[in-house]
């Protein structure tokens, strides 16, 4: 149907543009997984499509002013943008899926592999697996306790408060590892989780070690724990352990947003395609066209930087990060978590 005479067609809103961008990302994922194998495109074409998707916000920025409401921009500095929301059903499914990948990997380990060192201090794989079991079992354990009176920790503040728990986490992991076989610990955690969590409401407050959190938020940070420590487990054992896409996306976004909170500003744009774009670091803020200071990396490299598994100079030397512009140096702000 044509528009009425004398009236302008309204520009699409942000939800419509976001939906289009999601479809682009899904297409990219399909091409990366299947394109070369079925002759749809070669690797260079996939890289070209990825670049197009990453640069789409810049193209939209050049649109006429009347259509700027359709622009999917980077997340604004802390205090000027709404907190990111997470789909509860997808988060719950992601926790189960990633924990399932961990359990499948641990079932393949030999006694000798459980004694292998990890990149987490003097933890062996046995302590690491115990910690993974604890990360999931904390949820039903907290649900079994009375709900606290008020929320104390949000997703925005969670990364910064984890540092204070390092000593206690280490002690608990060692005690748990000494108390049972690794696979049995994971099985027990999975059984308790399946019994207690599915029917629990998202807004139920949990009295966890770092402070009272909503169940929905605590499950989001379970994704971070599971993805980061799955990467640790793969590094220690040499196993190729899958990452659930939703869990990886969630972990990436939580820690990208944490950077924007801990280094507020708008002078640097950090891109972690295909999951996150944020602005951070004090200084002149760009509003139109290509940002003068851009950092770009892949999700796993970003998680390793944010959690101290690798440092900024090493990532640059390995070409795992690209950084352009005089302010595109994140070394002073990393890691975000201990």
N, C-alpha and C positions, 0 to 999 in steps of 0.2 A: 504494500500500500504506500502511495506517495505521501510526502509530508504536505501539510496544508499550505496553500499559497501565503507568502509573506512571513512564514515562520521558519526558523533555523532548526535543523535537527540537533538535538542535544548530544554533546560529546559523551562517550561511554564513561561511566564512573570507575573508581579504583577497583571494586570487586570484579567488574567485567574484564579490565585489563589484567588483573591478577590471574583470573581464570585462563586467559589466553597464554600468559607466561607459563603457567603450570603445564598447559598442553605442549608448549615448546619444550619444556624440560623433559616431559614424558617421551616426546618424540626423540630427543637427544639420547635418552637412556636406551630406547629401542635400537637406535642406529649404532650406538656403542656396543651393545650386546650382540646384535644380529646383523648389522649392516655389512661388515666385511665378509662374514661367513656366507651370506646369501647373495653377494654381489650388488647390494644396494648402493654402497659407497665404500671408498677406501679410507684409510686412517686420516689422510690429509683433509678429506672432505668432512670427516667427523670433527676435526679440530676447527675447521672453518665454521661449521655450524655452531660449535660451542662459543666461538668468539662472537658470532652474531647474537647469540642469546645474551651473553654477558654485556654486550654493548647496546642492547635494546633500550635500556633506560636512557642512554645518551641520545639515541635517535628520537625518543619521545620528548626529551627536553627541548629539542629543536622545533617541536610542533608549535603551531600558533598559540598565543596566550589563551584563547578561548577553550583549548583542549588540554590545558595543563592539569586539569583535575583528573585526567586519565593517566597521569604519569606514575609508574611504579618506582618510587625513589628508594634510596638507601634509608635505613632506619635513622631517625634523627637523634641528636645527642640526648642523654638522660635528662628527664624533666620536661621534655618538649614533645614526647611521643608516648602513646599508650603502650603499656606493657604487651609484649607478644603473647598471643594466646595459643594453646595447644589443644588439639582434638583429643579428648579423653579416650575415646574408643581406640583411636590409632596408637596412642601412647601405651595403653594397657596391652594391646596386641604386640607392640614393639618390644616391651619388656619380656613377654613370654617367648617371642621369637628369638631374641638375642640370647636369652638364658638357655634356650634349647640348643642353639649353636655351640654354646660353651659346654653344655653337658655332652653333646655328641663328640666334641674334641677331647674332652677329658677321658671319655670311655676308651679312647685309642692310646692313651699314654701308658708307658711301661713304668715299673718302679724306678728304673734309672732316670727316666725323664722327670719324675716328680722331685728328684734331687738336683735338677739343673738350676743354676743361678738365674736370676732375673735382673732387670735393670732397676729394680726397686730396692735399693740398698742391699742388705744381706738376706732378703727373702729368697727362698727357693720357690719352685713351681708349686710345691705343696702349700706353702703359706699364701701364695697368690690365689690358688683355687679356693682355699678356705675363706679368703676375703671376698671372693665372688659369691660364695654361698651366703656369707653374712650380709652382703649388699642386698640380696633378695629377701632373706629371712627377716631382716629388720622391719619389713612392711607388716607381715602378720604379727610379729612380736609387738609392734607399736599399736596395732589395732586391738590387741588383747588388753591393753592398758586403758585407764580412763582418759577421756579426751581433755586436753588442757583448756584453760579458759579463753585464751586468745592466741592468735597467730603471732609468731615472733620472727620467722625467717621467710623471705620470699625468694623467688627464682633469681631476682636481681642481686640479692645479698648473699645467696648461698655460696658461690665460689669463694668469696673473700673470707667467710667464716670457717672454711674447712681446714685452713692451715693450723688452727689451734688444736685440732683433734689428732694430729699425726702420731703422737706418742701413744695415745689410747688405742688408735686403730692398729698400730703395730702390735701392741700387747694382745689385743683381742684376736688378731689373726693367728698369732703363735699359739695361743691357748686353744683356739678352735681347731687348728691343724693337728695339734697333739691329741685331740679328743676323738678323732674318727678318720676313716678312710676318705680321701677326697671325693670320689664318686658318690659315696653314701651321704656325705654332707650336702652335695648338690641335690640329690634325690629328696632328702629330708626337707630342704628349703623349698623345692618345687612343690612338694605335697602340701606343706603348710600354706604356701602362697595360694595354691589352687583352692584350698578350703576357705580361706578367710577373705581374700581380696575381691573376687568378682562381684559380690553383692554390696560391698562397702561404698558409700556415697563419696563423690569427689570432694565435697567440702568438709569431710570428716577431718578434724584436727588430730595430728599425731605428735606425741611427746617423744621426739627423737633426740639424739645426742647434741645436735647443733642448735636445737630450739624447736618450738612448735611450728609445724608446717601443715598445710593442707595436703590431703592424700594425693590429689591430682598433681600438685607441684612435686611431691616427694617421688611420685612415679616418673615424672619427667627427669629428675636428677638420677633416678635409677638407670635410665637410658644412658646418661653420661658415664656413670660408674661402669656399666656393663660394656659399653663400647670401648672406653679407654683401657680397661683391663683385659678385654679380648685382644686388643692390639698388643698389650704386654705379654699375654700368653702366647700369641703367635710368634712374637719376637724371641721368646725364651725357648720355645719348642721347635720352631721351624715349620709348624703346621700352617696350612692355608685355611684359616677359620673364616667363614662368611660373616659379613656384617649385614644385619637387617637394614634395609634402606631407610625406613622410618626412624629407627633408633639412631642411625648415623646422622640423619638430618637433624633430629632433635638435639643430639649432643653438640653438633656444629653450631646450631643457632643459640643454644644456651650460652656457650662460651664466647660466641661473637658478640652477643648482647652484653655479656659481662665486661668485655673490653670497652664497649661504649659507656658503661657505667663507671668503670675504674679509671678511664682516660677520656673524660667527657670533652666534647668539642666537635668541630665539623671540618677540620682542615685536611683530614686523611680519609679516604674511602677504602675500606677493607672488603675484598670480595673473596668469597669461598664458594665458587660455583659447584653444583647448581643450587646450594642450599641457603646461603646467607650473604647479605651485603649490609654493612653498617658504616656509619661515620663516627670518627673519634678524633682525639687530640686537639688541644687548644690551638687557635690560630685562625687565619682568614678562612671563612666558610664559602665554598663554591655553591652557586645556585643554578647556573646554566652551563650547558656544554660539558666537555670532558673534564673531570676533576684533575687538578694539577698534581695531586699526590695520591697515588694508587698503590695498594698492596694486594696481590692476588696469590692464592695458593689453593691446594686441594684439601678436602676435608680432613684426611688423616694427618697430613702435615700440620694443619691448623690445630688439631687436638693435641699433637705432640708438643707444639710450641706453647699452647695455653697451659699445659700441665707440666711443663719442664722436662719432657722426655727428650727434647732436642732444644738447642738454643738458636737465637736469631742468626749469628754469623755462620753457624754450621748449615742452617737451612738455605741461606743465601749462596754459600759456597757449593752446595749440592744442586743448585738451581731448582730447589723445591719451592722457592718463593721468588716472585718478581716484585720489585719495589721501584717505583719511579716517582721523582719529585724530592725536593730537599727535606721535606718533613716525613717522608715515607720510611721512618725507622721506628719499629715497634720494640726494639731491644729494651728501652727503659721501662716498658709496661708489662713485660713478660718474665716469668710465667704468671698466669692469673690465679692459679691454684698451687698449693703445696703438694 
